[in-house]
C-alpha cells in the first residue's frame, strides 16, 4: 500500500506512523518538517505546507495513493482544499474528527457511532461536525471515498491527559502533585471518562486503512476501560509516588472564570460521563483489542516525562491561578459557615 498522512507526528498520528513503518507500508508524511527528527528511517517526507496548494500539487503531481489521512483538518475549508487536492488521487480518505462532537448534553452515557452530533458549547466540535457533514455530502453526491474516525481523549508518552490544566500543558499539575499541593478536579471527580493510549489507537486506525467496510462510515476508536476522574488522578499520583490531594470545583464555575476558557473542554466534553461502545470498530477490525490499561500507560508517560526535562514546561500563571481559586473558594466557604 501507498499511504499519505497530512501531519503524522502528533499525539495520535505518531503511533500510527511508527506502526505502519513497522509493517513496511510505503508511508509518506506531508508536513512542514517541525518534528520529523523522531521518525522511522523508512518513512518518506514531502516537505510542504498543505495550505500552499500549488506547491503540494507540484510535489504530488505523479502520485496516487491507496489512502490519504488528514490529522490537521479543523474547518470545512480544509476539507474543500483536500477534496481539490486528492479527489481522483486516492482510493480512501480518512478524516480525524472528534468524539467531542457527540450530543451535549448527553442523551445517553453509552456512546455509539449512531449517537447524534451536536455541541453548542464548543466551536471546535461544531467545526468538526461541519467537516463530517461536508465529507458525507461529497461521498453521497460524488463518490469521494471517505472514512470518519472519532477519537476521544488519546494520550502518548509526551503529555499527561488531564481535565484541568493551563496553556503550557500538564506539567504544572504534575509539579503541584510533586510539591504536595492540591490540584483542581472538575466536579466531584465521579463522572466517567475514557483514556486511550495512542499505541492501542494505532491498531484500530491501521485496520481501517484499505478496509472496504470502512468506506462511507464513521468509527470511534477508544479504550474499553471507563474510569472516574478520581481514579484517573489517583493513577497519576500513584505513578508519581505521591498523595493525591484533590480540590473539587464545579465545572460550571470553572467555565465561568475569565482567565481560562473551560466551557468547551469541560461543559462540552470532559464533565459529561461517557462510556464508548466500540462494537462497530471491532467488527470491521477484529484485531482491535485495547491492551494498555490507564494505570500502565500513565506510568510509562510519567517515567518518560520525568526523564525528559524539555517536556517539563513550567506555567507559573496557571499555578498562581490554582492557588487563587482554591483560596477564594475556601474563603467563601468560611463566610457561609460564619453566617
N, C-alpha and C positions, 0 to 999 in steps of 0.2 A: 504494500500500500504506500501511497504518497500522500502525506498529511501536512497541512499548513495550519499553524497556530498564529493568530494575531495576538501578540503578547507572549505568554508562555513561560514567564519567570515569576509569577505572583504566588500568593499563598496556595491557591487552588491549583494553578496550572503547572507549577514546578514539579510536583509529584507525578503528574501525568506525563510531562516531558521526559522525566527520568525513566518511567515505566515503559513508555513506547521506545525509548532508546535501548533499553534492555532487550526488548523484543525485536530489535533490528528493523523497525519500521522506518522508512525514509521520511524523516521529520524535518520540516522547515519552520523556523520561527521568524515572523516578520515583526520586528520591533526596532527601537532606537538604540539598542545595544547598551543600556544602562546597567544591566545585571547579567550579561551573558558570560561573565568570567566563571560562573559556577556550573556551566552546562557540560553534559557529556560530550566527548570528542566527536561522536558520530552525528550530532545534531548540526544541521546546516542553518546558517543565518542569512536572512535577507534584511540588510540594514536599511530601514526606511521608516518614515512617519506615515502611518496608514492614512492620515488626513491629507497627505500630499498625493492625490490620486494619479496625477501624471507620472510621478516618479515610480509609484507602485505598478502602474500599467506597463511601464517600460521594463521594470525588473522581473515581472511575471509573464511577459508577453508570450513566450513559447511554452508556458507551463500549464498543466491541468492536474487536478487533484482528486483523489478519492474522497477527501473530506477537508473542509475548511472550518476551523473553530475560532469564534471570536470571544475572547475573555474580557475585552475592554469596551464593549458597546453599551452605552448607557441611555441614549436617547434615540428616537426614531430616525433622526438624521444620520446616525451611524449605520442603521440598518439600510437606509436608502443608498448610502455610499457603498456598503458591502455588496448590495444587490447589483449595483453598476459594475463593480469590480469582478464579481465572481459568478454571476449568472452565466451558465453555459461552460464554466471552467471547473466545476466541482460536482461530484455525484451526491454530496451531502454537505449541509451547512449546519453546524451545531452552534446554538446561541446560549450563552450563560445568562440566565435570568436570575431570579431570587425567590426563595420561599417566603420572603417578607411581603411578596405580592399577594399572598393569600388573604382572604377576607378578614379585616379588622373592624370592629371587634369580632372575635372568632365565633362562628356559628356552632362549631363543634371542636373539641380539643383533638379529635382524630383528624389528621390531615391526609388527604389523598390528592392525586392529580386532578380529580373532579371537583375539589373544593373551589368555590368561586373566587375570583380575583377582585379585590377592592381594598384600597388602603388610603383613607382620607387623611392620615396623619403624616405620611412620609412621601415627599416628592420623588425621591429616589425609586421607591417601589412603584409609584404611578407611572414613572417613565419606563420602567421595566415592563409593566403591563401593556403600555402603548407599543413597545417594541414587539412583544409577543403578538399582539393583535395584528400589527402590520405584517409580520412574518407569516402568520397563518393565512392572511389575505393573499399574500404572494404565493403561498403554497396552493391554495384553492383555485386561484384565478390563473396563475402562470406556471404551476408545477414546480416552483422553487423547492428543492428537497430539504426542508427544514426539520431539525430536531431541537426541541427546547429542553434545557437542563436547569433545574431549580435547586441550587444548594441552599442549605441553611447555614448555621454557624460552623464554618470549617476553619481548622487551625493547623499550623505546622510547627516546626521546632523553633521558629524565629520570634513568635509572639504568643503570649498567654491570652486565651479568649476570656473576656470579662463582660459584665453587664454595664459597669460604670467606670469610665476612665477618661483621662484628659486628651489633649490634642497630640501629645507625643507618644501615645500608646499605653501599653500595660505596665511598663517598668515601674512607674511611680507607685502603683498599687502594690506591686511586689516589694518594693523598697519599704513601704509603710508596714507591710507584714513583717519584714525582717527587723524593723525598728520597734516592733511591738505595738504599733499604733492600730487604732480601729480603722476598718475600711468600710466604705459606704456600700450597702447592698440594697438594691431597689425592692420595694415591697417588704414582705416579711421573709423572703427567701424560700418560700414554699411552692412557688409556681414551677411547673415542669419545663425543662428545656432539653435540647439535644445538641451535643458537641460531636463533630465528625472530624477525625484525623484525615489529613489530606492524602495519606497513603491508601486508606480504605476508599476514599472518594475516587481516587485514580482508577481503581479496579472497575468500579461501576461505570465510570466515564469511558474508559478504554473499550469496554464491552459494547458500548453504543455505537462506536465508530465502525462504519461499513456494515451496520446491522440493518437488514431490510425491515425489521419490525419497528425500527426507531423513526422512520421517515413519516413526517406529518404528526408526530406525537410529542407529548411533554412528559418528562420524567423528573421526579425529585430524587436526589441522592443524599441520604443522611444515614447516620448510625441508627441502629435499632434501640440503643440504650437511652432511656429517659431518666434525667436527674433533676432534683430540685436545685435551685441556685445555692442553697445552703450546702448541699453535697458537692457542688462544683467548687465553691470557695474552700470547703474543707479539704478536698483533694489537693488543691493548690497549696494550702497551708501545710498539709502533710508532706508534700514533695519538698517544701522548703524546710521542714523540720521545726515549724513554729506553731504557736497557738493561733487559732482563727478567732479574731475579735471583730465581729460584725457590728455595724451601726445601721439599723434599718431605717430607710427613708422612703416614704410613699412615692411611687412613680409619678403621680400627678404633681407632687411638689417639685420633684427633680425636673419635670418637664416645664415647670413654671419659672424656673430661675433663668436669669438673663445671661449668666456667664457662659453657659454651655447649652447647646441645643440637643436635649434628650427626647424631644417629642417623638421624632421619627424612630429612633433606635430603641426606645422603651415602649411608649404607648403604641407605636406602630409595629412593634416587633417583640422585643425580649421580655416584656412584662406579661405577655399572654402565654398561658400554658398550652403547649402543643405536644402531640405525640404523632410522629410520622409513620404512615403505613407505606412500606416500600415494596409491596407485593407486585406492583406493575413492573418495577425495575427488575426484580428477581426473576420474573417470568421471562423478560427479554434478555437478561444477563444472568444465567443460572449460577455463574461463578461468584456473583456478588454476595459475599457473606462477611460483613464487617468483623474484623479481628481485634481491633485495638480499642479496649475499654478506656474511658477517660482517665481513670486512675493511673493506668500505664502510660498513656500518651502524654499526659501533662507532666509526668516525671521526666520523660525524655526532653520535653520542652524546657522545663526548669533547669535541668542539667546543662542543656545546650546554651541557654541564655547566661547562666552563671559562669560558663566557660568562655563567653564571648563579650568582653566589655563594650565593644562597639554597639551592641544591642541594648545596653543599659543607659537609655536616654532619660536623663532627669527632666522632671516637669514641676519646678517649684511653684508655678502658678496654680496648678491643679492640687498640689499638696496643701498649699495655704487655703485654697477654696474648701477642701475637705475639712480642714480644721475649723474654718469659719462656719460652715454648715452645721457641723456637729455641735459647736459651741452655742450657736444661736438657737438650735432646737432644744438643747439641754436647758438653756436659759428660759425658753418659752415654757417648757415642762415645769420648771421650778415656779414660774409665775402662776401657772394654773394651780399647782399644789398649794400655793400660798393664798389663793382666793378664799 
